[in-house]
Amino acid sequence: MTDNPTRLENIIKIIESLPDHRLLWVEKVTDILNCPHTFVLKDETFMTEDWCLSFGDALMIHHAFSNEPFTKDKFEHALVNTAKMVKIEADFAPRGNRGHDIEIDNIKYSLKTQADKSIKKNLIWISKYMELGKGEWTDQPEQLKGLVQMFLDHLKESSKILTLRCLDKTPIWKYELIEIPKEILERSKAGQFRMMTDSKQMPKPGYCTIISSDGKIDFQLYFDGGTERKLQVKGLRKSLCRIIAEWTFQPNVLEDN
């Protein structure tokens, strides 16, 4: 319950003046904000409790009108706007910037999302980390080292990397916010390279595999030889990363969206 009666009175006056067709929209929002939900802040070094609650509300309000997971642009706007709501300095990167996406307290963040149907809860996949259009890349395995260097140079353009993952979808939604340590991805320079020379694609796709001291694959860089010439991060072990927060909720209003 609010401790600001004047604020509550003003909201009631606004609602009382709305026509029926607008009250339908208000009802959708209030219904989902009252649905069963659990918001858990696991690491307070990045996100405060108030910010965690506000971001969770933003997720729920989105799903008052959509059965589709958060996209990257919605993630960017929700993170910046909810930070501002709780008096944390935040802003977007300049339009067209190829490095970071947002700044929080003057720290540059690169943002990613994952919501594929076959998502593996303990393995992170970034389907498009960056484009590799200008890299020297045909069918020579040694060229993969140059592509990795492009990736390492790209990493320098942001301070931290966050990914918002949609682990479960309707009827019960579950999201998690993960920080991917840059030092983990920087280990790519010591990876094992393999080019798919039998592929019919040109340029040939390839892999850079990073293996831990105990012989496990920590993650792979996949150089997609398709028309987009993009770099993917595949099979990144979540145990190497930091879970910041989790949001789970069960809307009771989404039936025909």
Buried (B, 14 or more C-beta within 10 A) or exposed (E): EEEEEEEEEEEEEEEEEEEEEEEEEEEBBEBBEEBEBEBEBEEEEBBBEBBBBBBBBBBBBBBBBEBBBBEBEBBBBBBBEBBBBBEBEBEBBEEEEEBBBBBBEEBBBBBBBBBEEEBEEEBBBBBEBBBBEEBEBEBBEEBBEBBBEBBBEBBEBBBBBBBBBBBEBBEEBBBBBBBBEBEBBBBBEEBEBBBBEEEEEEBBBBBBBBBEEEEEBBBBBBBBBEEEBBBBBBBBBBEBBBBBBBBBBBBEBBEEE
